[in-house]
Amino acid sequence: MITNTKTTETITPNLSVAEISQRIKHHLQFTQSEQNGCDKKPAYWRATSLALNDVIVDKLQRTKLRQQQSEVKSVNYLSLEYLMGRLLSNNLHNLDLYTPTQIALKNMGFELADLCEQGADLALGNGGLGRLAACFLDSLATLDYNAMGYGVHYQHGLFKQSFVDGKQIEQPDMWREFGSPWEVCRPQSSQKIALYGYVEDVAQTDGTTKPVWHAGKMLQGVPWDVPIVGYNCETVNTLRLWECRAEEAFDWELLNRGDYLQAHQQQVAAEVVSKVLYPNDEHEAGKELRFIQQYFFCACSVQDIIARFENQYGAIADSNNWSTFCDKVAIQLNDTHPTIAIVELMRTLMDDHNLEWDSAWAICQKVFAYTNHTLLPEALEKWSVALFQRVLPRHLNILYRINDAFLNNDVESLWPNNNDMRARLSLIEEGNEPKVRMAHLCVITAHKVNGVAQIHSDLVKQDLFPEFNQLWPTKLTNVTNGITPRRWLKACNPLLANLLDKTIEGDWAKNLNMLSELTTLAENSKFQAEFMTIKQQNKIALTKEIKALTGITVSPDAIFDVQIKRLHEYKRQHLNLLHIISLYRQLLENPELDIQPRVFIFGAKAAPSYQLAKEIIYATNKIAEKINNDERIQDKLKVVFLPNYRVSLAEKIIPAADVSEQISTAGKEASGTGNMKLALNGAVTIGTLDGANIEIAEEVGDENIFIFGLTVDEVKTLDTNGYNPYHYYENNAEIRACLDWLDTDYFTPGKPGELSAIKDCFLTGGDPYKVLADFQSYADAHKALDKAYKNQQQWAKMAILNTALMGKFNSDRSIEDYVENIWHLTPCKSS
Ligand code: 26V
């Protein structure tokens, strides 16, 4: 009998190959009703997933019972985004059932790795923020914490991207067109949510008045639960995603009168609320719907948190129970998107549970904490007061009162009679269209506010919220991000994971600091050879993927240089592109130029209404076309833009990367997490002193990373003195030649000027992200990198040390930081 492979701990279940086969066959026969003659892979994928889900649901129920009985505090992670990716392979790894399932399927004629490719990604997020939430859920379960993720059950996640003549085309994501085997609908936990209407002050018998909200519309929130399986432990937590429906399926009255379309109107209008994930570029359009989406999700989650509390600790009758509430419940706001949950909890406590203002406020301050994920002013949320008034009139009353108390007590005590300070810190930004500053509400309420990397947290204190930091000097803090090594090494890079298994004693995936043992092997030529052979095999696998996706042939012997992340000017894909143009130019001038063959690999989605981002994609594709087909440069340069970048594609690219591009303008990238994933898999970073790059450099040492460019302070100085991109254009012949080239029709034959938007953004556009200022230093860093790669021993050592020294960036460490400084949880292990 073959059972679980790991021996460090006994985890349930301990299923044999025969038992797994039998469970899969059961689902094939009874759930799939398998038929002959059609493609069997989807049916086998589903049957395998369902068989596994049976095991998971059983563990989930036992976890719930354990958590209830132990009465440990729970954390509720509120996030509008979760980028979960695919679940089959990860769930198998976390349950230690990968190998027996692989054998079971092999006996039935299937490769498990093939089947794992069948499922759609759960792409319910835009980028780093959503993926961080997914990594944190994995770590919370792995560390046996009582945690619940709350999110939106979007019918369509992040759009699917394809290229037509180099241009990005978006199509809807259909992740659950045929249902998802992992989620379970729980109608018994549905919530009713009020919107619109008006507030009336109703006289009470004791002579006082009480505000009563007469809602104008009701929505229904229906939860779908996705299990979150901890790694090598007994815990399975829940991600609860809310779907919006109307209260009534349709209007009988209208149907009976024959108005069939109108009869379904309410349902259609309600479903729109959870229909689609908003790409993070929406400034004005669709505002009201996004606001309602946020409120709907927050209200459902807050009501559910209270219902779960009451279910466990009894109905809340007096304030004693409420002090228990603070001891038992933490709520983490993932950015400002779920801020309205604060006001919803205030409203519920006062209006539905008759608490006094002070008690309700004290509870909110103890329960909520907030994570800031960006300093970009355009990304800081503000909602119009008029919109608030119309959609959530009662909430606006409460918000005004929070503001009054804050301005008259906190602000007044530190800055008496200071109207300027009051205006600056107020929850309301005055102007033609007054707005509510959601971030201010978060900072005022939360007991802790954290940034996501040290430099970012410092800038949150210094530049974003300096006054709040003066008011409450211990509130603002740092928790450096992390990534789960289960998905980002064990599952996505099985060859390297195997090498680590046989090299390191103990479960490195549960304690990533163990990887530091590899430092002693970094110069061992046998180990170097093994490590680099694995890199080569992963590169060969990626060349096949590249061929299949784009038709482009690349050599695995070239340096694989990777930039994968959302497309944004601050991330500076156009700096990478400018450097590629420059290399190409140099090669045309001197085809014998001694450089290592290089494949530049991009993966990025541009927000649909972000024009310049789309121009950058188009330019990259056009320049790639020209370079890839130019025989004069003898394949020394290739450029590949892989379409539809997403978690499952990242899992293929990352194990094959030699070089990781982390080149944001200093001070703009809050943390980055792709930087951690790539380094963990043995890629060497070329990067600026920004976000978590700084901490990565501290860990791996300056000699194992290529740092270039302006520092945060230098960027600030340039800004103060007035940045002039023309200075670089006029004084750097290489920059000038490359930019002028973009005005010709060289890359777009017959269509001169098609790429001029790129040149313009650097010059007439003012180059807001200082690409030209950093260009020379970037090109020099690349030269140094090219030289380092020529020495294969030196390179192998660098790559190994990058893997070895990533222990800090494990999301388990991030979670322990949150637990210690913010949530104060105790684990709930099985005895
Ligand atoms: C939002 C928006 C909205 C308006 C248009 C421009 C824009 C640009 C960026 C954003 C990002 C919002 C928050 C976010 O996703 N932050 C990311 O969070 C990651 C996890 O903490 C972190 O690693 C990334 O550095 C950070 O950009």
Residues whose N, C-alpha, C, O or C-beta is under 5 A from the ligand:
A	BS01	26V	G128 L129 L132 N280 D281 H373 T374 E378 A379 V452 E669 A670 S671 G672 T673
